[in-house]
Amino acid sequence: VQLQAYGGGSVRSGGSLRLSCAASGSIFSFNVMGWYRQAPGKQRELVATITSGGSTNYADSVKGRFTISRDNAKNTVYLQMNSLKPEDTAVYYCNLEQTVIRRYDYWGQGTLVTVSS
């Protein structure tokens, strides 16, 4: 499985960006796709996840500002980020999790989001 992320960039505080991530390879019908981020000097943290059935989960810090969605036919996950804050600055990684006997996690290459004040 390979993941290709797009859409990072620089934006001013209060602005918006949209990330997308396309998965290819041996993808099972039930999986969880999501976004994680890692700021300089910090550990990687969950941003949002969405199951193939559409159930979502968000970090408290992004609730009400970010929206995760997916297109199952395209194996693509999106992250619409609104009202961005400087503390959202990080490298964003897309993830695909699927379980076949055991759990497998796949990661994209990361895309940098920079929010200036």
C-alpha positions, 0 to 999 in steps of 0.5 A: 500500500502506498499513500501520496499526500498533497496540499500543504503550504503556507497560510496566514492565521485564520486562513484555510488549506485542504489536504488530500491523500490517495492510497493505492495497492492492496486496500481492503473494503474496511479500513480507517484513514486519517491524518496525524501531525508532528510539530518541531520538537513534539511527538506525532499526534492524531488530528482526525480519522474516518472509517470506510463507513464514515465514522469520524474522530477528531482531536479536541484541538481541531474540533469545529475547525477541521473536517475529514472526509473520504471518497471510497471509490478513489481511496482518497481522504481529505482534510479541510482545515479552516480558521488555522492557527500558528499552533497548527504548524506541523508536518501532516501525515496521512495514515491508512490502517487495516486489519488482516489477522493483525493490524497494518499501518501505512504512512504517507510522506508528510506534507508541511503546513505553516501558519503565520501570525 
